[in-house]
Amino acid sequence: MLRTLVMGILNVTPNSFADGGNYLSKEDAITHGRRLIAEGADIIDVGGESTKPGAERVSQEDELIRVIPVITELVKDGAIVSVDTMRSEVAKQAIAAGATYVNDVSGGLSDKRMANLIAENSKIQYIVMHWRGHSKDMQSRAVYKDVVKEVKDELDERVADLLKAGVNPEQIILDPGIGFAKESEHNWKLLRSIDRLQLLGYPLLIGVSRKRFLGELLNTTDPDKREAATIALTYELARLKVWGVRTHAVRAHQDAISVVEQMRK
């Protein structure tokens, strides 16, 4: 079993829920990316479009302007870079700039050309998230009879479609989409059922960092005050041997994973 990886979040956006506007300029984004690398990030996930509940979409042009220069510079620094995008053209240009992961919160549902792009780039890892619609109205679709079974079945369906399009199964990483078309109770049920999601047979990336359901647990609306709870979940997810966690901070999460690794010996 390989050590759980830490994917550092780099939001080049004005409106992301936890750090919107902090790294909108190219210079600030690159500086923060380098900070995440120095803290020990295994992968830097660069995104130019907020996917928080209620967010409006940005234009493809704006998304490209935000992410491609940042990816280019971080790759020059030797970083392993992921692009967080639902658009195949953004993914294509990011791959050309040196990104080796495509983190698609729609799992290919938003842009039907994405599957072919991934199939054509066999060395790219493709993160496929459970998704039921764009951020503007996704929470209206948070209706489940059995959230674990339905998320599992819907991810399984996405994988089947991607394989038909020629994507190599070794390229695929799955994400249950914590907080995306999910209420707090759904998120906790999924987190308590990681073992069932692992039965899908693909590596799992879990993104819980500072999300609203943690704020509801802790009775705080301040994303920064949810960091300790996020670290606690990182410890548990590493103990459950997930492939990776996606986090705003890095060093404390690497420390938590180190503890898990030491306890496992």
N, C-alpha and C positions, 0 to 999 in steps of 0.2 A: 504494500500500500504506500503510495506516494503521499508526502505531506500535503495537507490542504493548502491551496494557493490563496493569496490575497490579491484581489483585483481592486486597485485604487481608482476611485471615481474622480474624473476631471470634467466638470460641467462648464462648458463654454457657452453659458446661457444667462439671460437676465432674470429668469423666473423659476429656476429649479427650487424645490421646496426647502432644502437645507442650506444651500450656498449660492442661490441665484444672484448673479451680478458680481460676485467676488472675483471671478476669473474670466470676465467677458473679453478683456483685451488680450491680444495675442501674447504680449509680454507677460502679463499676469498669469495667463494659463500655462505658459511654458515654465515660468518660475515655480508654479505650484506643482506641475508635473514632475519637475526635477526634485522638489521637496518630497513628493510621494516615493520617487525612486530611492532617494537617500534614506527614507524610513524603511525601505525593504519591500516595496510593492513588487509582486511577481509580474503583474500586467497592469498597464495604465489604460483605463477605459475612457476614451475621449468622445463626448457627446455634444452636439450643437442644438439639440431640441429637447425641451423639457417634456417629460411624460407624466408629470404629476396629475392627479385627478383634476379635471376641469381645464387643463391647459389647451390653448389653441395651437394649431400647427404653424410652423414657420415655413418660409419658402425654401425650396431646394437651394437656391442661390445663397441665401443667408446661411444655411446649414453648411454649405461647402466653404464659404468664406471663414466661418468660425473654426472648423475642425481641420481642414487640410494643412494649413501652415503649422499648426500646433503638432499634428502627427509627424509632419516632415522633420521638425526640429527634434522631437523626442526620439524618433528613430535614429537620427544622426548621433544622439547621445548614447545609443545602444539599448534603448528601452524596448521591451516587448509591448506592442501597442494593439489595443482593440478599438474599433470604431463602433460607437453606440448609435445605430441608425436603422430606420425602416426603409430607406430608399436605396435601390440598387445602384443608382448613379453615384451616390455619396460613397457607398461601399466600394464601388469600382475604383474611384479616385483615391480612396483611402488605402486600398490594396496596392495601387501603383505607388503611393507615397511610403509604403513599407509596413502597413498594418498587417498583422497575421491572424487576427480574430475579427469576426463580425458579430456584434451583439445586437440581435434584432428582436426587440420586444414584441413584435407582431409574429415572429416565427415564420415570416414569408407571406403572411396573409395580407399585409398592407400593399406590397408591391410584388406582383406575380412574376416579375423578371428576376427576383432575388434568387430563387432556387437554381435557375440556369447559371447565374453568375457564380454561385458557390460551387456548382458541379464543374464549371470550367476552371476553377482555381482550387485544385485538389489538395494543395498544401495549407489552405485556409481552414481554421476552426470556426464553426458556425454555432452560435449560441441561440437556441430556439426557445423562446419564452411562451408560456401559456397566456393567451390574449383573446379578449372577446370584443375588442373595438377600441377606437381612439380615445384619448384621455378626456375629451370634451364631455362624453356621456357614458364612459365605461362603467361607472359605479351603478348605473341603472340596470346593468346586466349581471350584477352580483347576486344572482338567484341560483341556489343549488339545493338539490335534495340530499346528495352525498358529495360534498366538495372534493374529497380525495379521489373518489372513483371517477368523477366527471373530469377533473383536471388530468388525471392519469389517462383516461380514454381520449380526451381531446389532444393531449400531447402525442399519444400513440398514433392518432390520425394524422397529425402534422408530420411525424416522422415517416409514415407510410407514403405520404404525398411527396416528400422530399426525396425519398429513395427512388420513387418512380421517375423523378426528374433527373436522376443520375447522381445525386449527392452520395458520396461514400459514407457509410455509417460511422467510420472512424473520424469523420469531420464533425460529428454532431455532439453537442453538449446541451443538456436540457435545463430549463429554469421554470419552476412552478408559478412564477409571477406573483410573489407575495405583494399584496397591496394593489394589484391590477385587477379591477372588477372583483374585488374581494372585500368583505367586511372583516372586522377584527376577529370574529369567531372563526371565519374561514381560514384566515392566516394561521391562527393557533392550531387548528385541526391539521392543516398541511404540515406545519412544523413538527407536530407530534407524530406524523406519519411518514417521515423521511424514508424509513425502511421500505414502505410500500412503493414510494416513488422510485427508489433505487431498483426495484424489480423491473422497471422499464429497460434496464440494461445499459444505460448511458450515463456518463459523468453528469453530476448535478452542480449547477451554480446557484447559490442562494443569495438573494439580495434583500436584506432586512434593515439596512443601515439607517438609523434615526427615523424610521417611518412612523406614520401617525398611530398605528395600532400599539406601538410601544409608548407613545405619549398618552394614549387612553389608559394603558396599564398603570402608568406612573403619575397620571393626572398632571401632565405638563404639555403646553403647546410650543415649548421651545425645543427645536430639534437638537440643539447642542446638549440639552439635559437628558437626551435619550442615548448618549454614547455608551455609558456604562452598561446599560441593558443590551446594547448591540454587541459589546464585547462578551457579555455572558452568553449570548446566542452563538457567537463565533466559537467559543469554547465547546459548547454542546454540539455544534455542527461538525467541528473538527473531530470530536470524539466519535461521531457517527460516520466519519470517513467520507464526508462530501468532498467533491473535487475542488470546489472553490467557494469563497465568500466575496461579495462585492461591498466595499466599505468606503466611507468618506475619509476616515483616518486609517493609518496603516500600522505604525509601530506597535501599538497596544494589542492589535489583533495578531500580529506575528508573535508577540510575547505569549498571548493566550494559547496559540497553537503550539508553541515550544513546550509549554507546560503539559499539554495533552500528549505530545510526542514523548516527553520524558516519563510521564506516568505509564505510557504504553510499554516501555522497555521492560 
